[in-house]
Amino acid sequence: MLSPSDRSVEVEARIQDDRNAGVRLIWAVNPSARTVTEYGSRKRVRVPTDADTLDGQDAAPGCSARVAEQFE
């Protein structure tokens, strides 16, 4: 979950560090923008809509949540 004081440069650096460490799936939740950015494989980045469901894929099988629920 991102906080209002997080700078985008810092967030990108943390995401890159996690990816370099082998983290296979990252959900960056931005409550102020009401967005979730999903970082999957190195080339796969998506920003699902409120109507979409986040899926843990092979990183967290069986884990899922609707995007809209993250902002309730």
SULTA-V885426 format. One record per residue. N is the residue number from 1. RES is the residue in one letter. OMEGA is omega in degrees with one decimal (none if undefined). Layout:
BEGIN
((N,RES,OMEGA) (N,RES,OMEGA))
END
This chain:
BEGIN
((1,M,178.5) (2,L,175.9) (3,S,-178.8) (4,P,-178.2) (5,S,178.8) (6,D,175.1) (7,R,-175.9) (8,S,178.9) (9,V,179.7) (10,E,-180.0) (11,V,179.0) (12,E,178.8) (13,A,178.3) (14,R,178.7) (15,I,178.6) (16,Q,177.5) (17,D,179.3) (18,D,179.5) (19,R,178.9) (20,N,179.1) (21,A,176.8) (22,G,176.9) (23,V,-173.2) (24,R,-177.0) (25,L,179.1) (26,I,172.3) (27,W,177.2) (28,A,-176.5) (29,V,179.3) (30,N,-175.8) (31,P,-177.9) (32,S,177.6) (33,A,-177.4) (34,R,178.1) (35,T,170.5) (36,V,174.7) (37,T,-177.4) (38,E,177.7) (39,Y,178.0) (40,G,177.6) (41,S,-178.0) (42,R,-176.3) (43,K,-173.6) (44,R,175.2) (45,V,177.3) (46,R,176.0) (47,V,-178.3) (48,P,178.6) (49,T,177.4) (50,D,-177.6) (51,A,-176.9) (52,D,176.8) (53,T,174.1) (54,L,-176.8) (55,D,-178.9) (56,G,178.3) (57,Q,-179.0) (58,D,179.1) (59,A,180.0) (60,A,-176.8) (61,P,178.5) (62,G,178.8) (63,C,176.9) (64,S,178.5) (65,A,174.8) (66,R,-179.8) (67,V,-178.1) (68,A,-179.4) (69,E,-178.6) (70,Q,-174.6) (71,F,179.9) (72,E,none))
END
